[in-house]
Amino acid sequence: MPRRNPSRVRPQRRKREHHGEAGDAFRCVGCRLDVPMIAPGTAHRNHCPHCLTSLHVDHRIPGDRRAACRGRMTALSVTVRPDGEWLIIHHCQSCGGLSANRIAGDDNALALLRIAVRPLSDTRLPVSALLSL
């Protein structure tokens, strides 16, 4: 079916006008939700608070955005610092790199607990060995 008026083109909104200032939010590569850049408890938002997926953007220093890979990073496990702070271990699907990222105050608690108890559901490792650690 032909267009009614092919000479008239609908104007498109620019991304900045639609989403506000550049750097206010990003779209998650995992769940496709818009994520605000402001994160309680950390200076640099580096993962989605809903599905905990990240992009491989930081090279060595959090917030440097110098990684050349730009691959999708999935949450592999969690670890705890001696002061009690939780870190998410991300695995890059493109280059295979690992990185540790601080959790933010608005991260999905259920998703974090699922990752934390994942070793308990692994039948290859006896639970008694984990509990003795």
C-alpha positions, 0 to 999 in steps of 0.5 A: 500500500503506497504512502498517502503523502510520500513527500512529507517526512515525519521528523524524528526526535534526537536521542538527547531530546528524548532521553534527556542529557547524555549520560543520564541513563543507559539501556541494559544489554540484558533486559533492555530496561533504561537504567539511571547512571546515578547509583546509591553507594557507588560513584560509577554505575557499571551494571544493571540493577535488575539483571546485573548484566554489564558491558566491558567498558572499564579497563583497570580503574572503575569509571575509566571507560578505556576497555576496547572490548565492549562485550556483554558481561554476565554476573558469574558470582559474588565475593565479599571483602573483609569489611563486608562489602559485596562484589559481583564477579562479571565474566565477559562473553567476548574476551573472557575477562573477569572483573569485580564490581561493587554492588549498588544500593538499588541492586536486585537482592533476589538476583544477588542471592541467586548468584550467592547460593549457586555453589550450594546447588552444584552437585559436583561439590559437596555442601559439607566442604563449602560449610567447612570453609 
